[in-house]
Amino acid sequence: MRRFPIRPVNVRFAQNLSQGLTIRLESDTLEELRSRARRQGIGPTTLACMWIVDRLRRELD
C-alpha cells in the first residue's frame, strides 16, 4: 500500500450567494406545482425557481 504524506491545508468556502423568498399559493396551485415537479424528478421549490429565473431572463431579451 502506498502512503502519502498528510499535511494541513487552508480551506476557504464561498458565502452562500442566494437569498430566500417566501410566497403564498392556494392549495390547488401548490398541489399542481408539486405534481409537475414530481413528474420532472425535482422539488417544487426548484421548479418554481427555474420558472422565475426563466421568465426574468426572457423578459430581459
C-alpha positions as CSV (number, residue, x, y, z in Angstrom):
1,M,0.0,0.0,0.0
2,R,1.4,3.4,-1.0
3,R,1.4,6.1,1.7
4,F,1.1,9.8,1.0
5,P,2.2,12.5,3.4
6,I,-0.6,14.1,5.4
7,R,-0.3,17.8,5.9
8,P,-2.8,20.5,6.9
9,V,-4.2,22.7,4.2
10,N,-6.1,26.0,4.3
11,V,-9.7,25.7,3.0
12,R,-11.9,28.7,2.1
13,F,-15.6,28.4,1.4
14,A,-17.6,30.9,-0.6
15,Q,-20.5,32.5,1.0
16,N,-24.0,31.4,0.1
17,L,-24.9,34.0,-2.6
18,S,-28.6,33.1,-2.8
19,Q,-31.4,34.6,-0.7
20,G,-34.7,33.2,0.2
21,L,-38.2,34.3,-0.9
22,T,-41.5,33.2,0.7
23,I,-44.7,33.1,-1.4
24,R,-48.2,32.0,-0.6
25,L,-50.1,29.8,-3.0
26,E,-53.6,28.5,-2.9
27,S,-53.8,24.8,-2.1
28,D,-54.8,23.7,-5.7
29,T,-52.0,25.8,-7.2
30,L,-49.4,24.3,-4.8
31,E,-50.6,20.8,-5.5
32,E,-50.3,21.4,-9.2
33,L,-46.8,22.7,-8.7
34,R,-45.9,19.7,-6.6
35,S,-47.3,17.3,-9.3
36,R,-45.4,18.9,-12.1
37,A,-42.2,18.9,-10.1
38,R,-42.6,15.3,-9.2
39,R,-43.0,14.3,-12.8
40,Q,-39.7,16.0,-13.5
41,G,-38.0,14.4,-10.6
42,I,-37.3,17.7,-8.8
43,G,-38.7,19.5,-5.8
44,P,-41.4,22.1,-6.1
45,T,-39.2,24.9,-4.9
46,T,-36.6,24.1,-7.5
47,L,-39.2,24.1,-10.3
48,A,-40.7,27.4,-9.1
49,C,-37.2,28.9,-9.0
50,M,-36.4,27.6,-12.5
51,W,-39.7,29.2,-13.8
52,I,-39.0,32.5,-12.2
53,V,-35.4,32.7,-13.5
54,D,-36.5,31.7,-17.0
55,R,-39.3,34.3,-17.1
56,L,-36.9,37.1,-15.9
57,R,-34.3,36.1,-18.5
58,R,-36.9,36.1,-21.3
59,E,-38.2,39.5,-20.3
60,L,-34.6,40.9,-20.5
61,D,-34.3,39.8,-24.1
